[in-house]
Amino acid sequence: MSSALLYVVNGKVVTKYDYLLKVGDKIVNANGRSVFTVYDLSYIFGSDEDGYIDFVVEREGKEVALDGVKFDL
């Protein structure tokens, strides 16, 4: 039997998967830096020290903060 961990954020029930990058997300910002091209993102990944990236993405017309997305680089 599997279980899902649910959270309540600003009165809305969400799962941990709501805080992951999804197909169709447009990355606007990563670790406080604007992202315009894949080269911007490559620089941010290359200069990251802890393997966690804080993103702001545009999703379904709204900006969504995704804090502490883990990457094993």
HELIX and SHEET records of a PDB file:
HELIX    1   1 LYS A   16  TYR A   19  5                                   4    
HELIX    2   2 VAL A   38  SER A   47  1                                  10    
SHEET    1   A 2 LEU A   6  VAL A   9  0                                        
SHEET    2   A 2 LYS A  12  THR A  15 -1                                        
SHEET    1   B 4 ARG A  33  SER A  34  0                                        
SHEET    2   B 4 LYS A  26  ALA A  30 -1                                        
SHEET    3   B 4 TYR A  52  ARG A  59 -1                                        
SHEET    4   B 4 LYS A  62  LYS A  70 -1                                        
END                                                                             
